[in-house]
Amino acid sequence: MSRFQNMTLGLLLALTQPLVAADDAKPPAPTAEGLEFFEKKVRPILSEHCYECHSIAKKSSKGSLILDSLDGMLKGGEEGPAVVPGNLDKSLLIRAVRYHDPDLAMPPKKKGGHIGDAKVAVLEQWVTMGAPAPVGSGDKLTGLTD
């Protein structure tokens, strides 16, 4: 291989490297519309069905999972990331609320069971949008900002 071909191959590998690791990246900064969608549609679902067992505010992190923190959602718990922005298949939150996998069905039946298809669809839409969520001081999600 010529020196030019080596340089070209090296440059090509360097340029494609970020694409390989895209799933590990933080989501892009949320838009005002994305934040509004989260606050009006997503947070109420999480608050009603998830925060009791997975939140900083309730001091509960079953499975080492926190869902009232964007960082917590992205890091996930013992099973892996709860949310992978833009990727429904890798987002364990989606897998859990779909209730197709008995080993990872959330919320558990003793806490109300399946949240319903309409709420699952909202969560799927949110993840597909890139999981826009507010980021505030500390680990806890804050409300909409100016």
Sine and cosine of phi, psi and omega as CSV:
sin_phi,cos_phi,sin_psi,cos_psi,sin_omega,cos_omega
0.00,0.00,0.68,-0.73,-0.01,-1.00
-0.97,0.26,0.26,-0.97,0.03,-1.00
-0.87,0.50,-0.65,0.76,0.03,-1.00
-0.89,0.46,-0.68,0.73,0.02,-1.00
-0.90,0.43,-0.63,0.77,0.06,-1.00
-0.88,0.47,-0.70,0.71,0.01,-1.00
-0.90,0.44,-0.67,0.74,0.00,-1.00
-0.90,0.44,-0.69,0.72,0.03,-1.00
-0.89,0.45,-0.69,0.72,0.03,-1.00
-0.87,0.49,-0.68,0.73,0.02,-1.00
-0.90,0.43,-0.68,0.73,0.02,-1.00
-0.87,0.49,-0.69,0.72,0.03,-1.00
-0.90,0.44,-0.65,0.76,0.00,-1.00
-0.91,0.42,-0.64,0.77,-0.02,-1.00
-0.94,0.33,-0.51,0.86,-0.04,-1.00
-1.00,0.02,-0.24,0.97,-0.04,-1.00
-0.83,0.55,-0.74,0.68,0.01,-1.00
-0.86,0.50,-0.50,0.87,0.01,-1.00
-0.93,0.38,-0.56,0.83,0.01,-1.00
-0.92,0.39,-0.61,0.79,-0.07,-1.00
-1.00,-0.08,0.26,0.96,-0.08,-1.00
-0.86,0.51,-0.55,0.83,0.00,-1.00
-0.91,0.41,-0.41,0.91,-0.01,-1.00
-1.00,0.10,-0.17,0.99,-0.08,-1.00
-0.98,0.22,0.42,-0.91,0.10,-1.00
-0.94,0.33,0.45,-0.89,0.03,-1.00
-0.92,0.38,0.38,-0.92,0.04,-1.00
-0.90,0.43,0.32,-0.95,0.03,-1.00
-0.83,0.56,0.73,-0.68,-0.06,-1.00
-0.95,0.31,0.53,-0.84,0.09,-1.00
-0.99,0.11,0.22,-0.97,0.05,-1.00
-0.87,0.49,-0.63,0.78,0.01,-1.00
-0.92,0.40,-0.64,0.77,0.03,-1.00
-0.91,0.43,-0.67,0.74,0.04,-1.00
-0.91,0.42,-0.64,0.77,0.02,-1.00
-0.90,0.43,-0.67,0.75,0.04,-1.00
-0.87,0.50,-0.71,0.71,0.01,-1.00
-0.87,0.50,-0.77,0.63,-0.09,-1.00
-0.91,0.41,-0.64,0.77,-0.08,-1.00
-1.00,0.09,-0.51,0.86,-0.12,-0.99
-0.89,-0.46,-0.65,0.76,-0.11,-0.99
-1.00,0.08,-0.79,0.62,-0.05,-1.00
-0.82,0.57,-0.67,0.74,0.03,-1.00
-0.86,0.51,-0.59,0.81,0.04,-1.00
-0.92,0.39,-0.75,0.67,0.01,-1.00
-0.88,0.47,-0.67,0.75,-0.01,-1.00
-0.90,0.44,-0.69,0.72,-0.04,-1.00
-0.95,0.31,-0.62,0.79,-0.18,-0.98
-0.92,-0.39,-0.26,0.96,-0.17,-0.98
-0.83,-0.56,-0.61,0.80,-0.16,-0.99
-0.89,0.46,-0.44,0.90,0.00,-1.00
-0.84,0.54,-0.59,0.81,-0.04,-1.00
-0.95,-0.31,-0.22,0.97,-0.13,-0.99
-0.67,-0.74,0.88,0.48,0.02,-1.00
-0.50,-0.87,0.48,-0.88,0.08,-1.00
-0.92,0.40,-0.70,0.72,-0.05,-1.00
-0.86,0.52,-0.63,0.78,0.00,-1.00
-1.00,0.02,0.00,1.00,-0.03,-1.00
0.79,0.61,0.70,0.71,-0.02,-1.00
-0.71,-0.71,0.80,-0.61,0.02,-1.00
-0.68,-0.74,0.89,0.45,0.00,-1.00
-0.85,0.52,0.71,-0.71,-0.07,-1.00
0.92,0.38,0.32,0.95,-0.05,-1.00
0.87,0.48,0.46,0.89,-0.05,-1.00
-0.95,-0.33,0.77,-0.64,0.09,-1.00
-0.89,-0.46,0.79,-0.62,-0.01,-1.00
-0.91,-0.41,-0.02,1.00,0.09,-1.00
-0.98,-0.19,0.42,0.91,0.06,-1.00
-0.66,-0.75,0.79,-0.61,0.05,-1.00
-0.86,0.52,-0.69,0.72,0.03,-1.00
-0.87,0.50,-0.66,0.75,0.03,-1.00
-0.88,0.47,-0.66,0.76,0.02,-1.00
-0.90,0.43,-0.67,0.74,-0.05,-1.00
-0.95,0.31,-0.64,0.77,0.04,-1.00
-0.95,0.32,-0.64,0.77,-0.02,-1.00
0.98,0.20,-0.28,-0.96,-0.04,-1.00
-0.85,-0.53,-0.56,-0.83,-0.06,-1.00
-0.88,0.47,-0.46,0.89,-0.05,-1.00
-1.00,-0.02,-0.21,0.98,-0.03,-1.00
0.82,-0.57,-0.14,-0.99,-0.06,-1.00
-0.90,0.44,0.74,-0.67,0.04,-1.00
-0.95,0.30,-0.60,0.80,-0.04,-1.00
-0.74,-0.67,0.79,-0.62,0.15,-0.99
-0.88,-0.47,0.98,-0.22,-0.10,-1.00
-0.77,0.64,0.79,-0.62,0.02,-1.00
0.99,0.14,-0.04,1.00,-0.09,-1.00
-0.78,-0.63,0.99,-0.13,-0.01,-1.00
-0.90,0.43,-0.63,0.77,-0.07,-1.00
-0.92,0.40,-0.52,0.85,-0.02,-1.00
-1.00,-0.06,-0.12,0.99,-0.02,-1.00
-1.00,0.05,0.96,-0.29,-0.05,-1.00
-0.90,0.43,-0.46,0.89,0.08,-1.00
-0.85,0.53,-0.70,0.71,-0.01,-1.00
-0.92,0.39,-0.70,0.71,0.02,-1.00
-0.86,0.52,-0.64,0.76,-0.04,-1.00
-0.93,0.36,-0.72,0.70,-0.07,-1.00
-0.97,0.23,-0.32,0.95,0.07,-1.00
-0.94,0.35,-0.39,0.92,0.07,-1.00
0.90,0.43,0.48,0.88,0.05,-1.00
-1.00,-0.01,-0.37,0.93,-0.05,-1.00
-0.94,-0.35,0.95,-0.30,-0.06,-1.00
-0.88,0.48,-0.38,0.93,0.02,-1.00
-0.99,0.15,-0.22,0.98,-0.03,-1.00
-0.64,-0.77,0.77,0.64,0.01,-1.00
-0.98,-0.19,0.86,-0.51,-0.02,-1.00
-0.72,-0.70,0.52,-0.85,-0.14,0.99
-0.92,0.40,0.38,-0.93,-0.02,-1.00
-0.91,0.42,0.38,-0.92,-0.03,-1.00
-0.82,0.57,-0.61,0.79,-0.01,-1.00
-0.93,0.36,-0.23,0.97,0.05,-1.00
-0.95,-0.31,0.27,0.96,0.05,-1.00
0.89,-0.46,-0.30,0.95,0.06,-1.00
0.95,0.32,-0.43,-0.90,-0.09,-1.00
-0.79,0.61,0.72,-0.70,-0.08,-1.00
-0.99,0.12,-0.13,0.99,0.01,-1.00
0.98,-0.21,0.53,-0.85,-0.09,-1.00
-0.90,0.45,-0.58,0.81,-0.02,-1.00
-0.90,0.43,-0.68,0.74,0.01,-1.00
-0.94,0.33,-0.61,0.79,0.07,-1.00
-0.87,0.49,-0.68,0.73,0.00,-1.00
-0.88,0.48,-0.62,0.78,0.05,-1.00
-0.89,0.45,-0.72,0.69,0.01,-1.00
-0.90,0.44,-0.63,0.77,0.05,-1.00
-0.89,0.45,-0.69,0.72,0.02,-1.00
-0.88,0.48,-0.67,0.74,-0.01,-1.00
-0.89,0.46,-0.72,0.69,0.02,-1.00
-0.90,0.44,-0.67,0.74,0.02,-1.00
-0.88,0.48,-0.57,0.82,0.04,-1.00
-0.94,0.35,-0.18,0.98,-0.05,-1.00
0.96,-0.27,0.20,0.98,0.04,-1.00
0.83,0.56,0.79,0.61,0.02,-1.00
-0.90,0.43,0.75,-0.67,0.01,-1.00
-0.47,-0.88,0.51,-0.86,0.01,-1.00
-0.94,0.33,0.48,-0.87,0.06,-1.00
-0.84,-0.55,0.76,-0.65,-0.01,-1.00
-0.76,-0.65,-0.29,-0.96,0.01,-1.00
-0.95,0.32,0.55,-0.84,-0.01,-1.00
0.93,0.37,-0.46,-0.89,-0.04,-1.00
-0.99,-0.14,-0.24,0.97,-0.11,-0.99
-0.99,0.13,0.65,-0.76,0.07,-1.00
-0.92,0.40,0.66,-0.75,0.06,-1.00
-0.95,-0.32,0.13,-0.99,0.01,-1.00
-0.96,0.27,-0.11,-0.99,0.02,-1.00
-0.87,0.49,0.59,-0.81,0.02,-1.00
-0.97,-0.25,0.18,-0.98,0.06,-1.00
-0.87,0.49,0.00,0.00,0.00,0.00
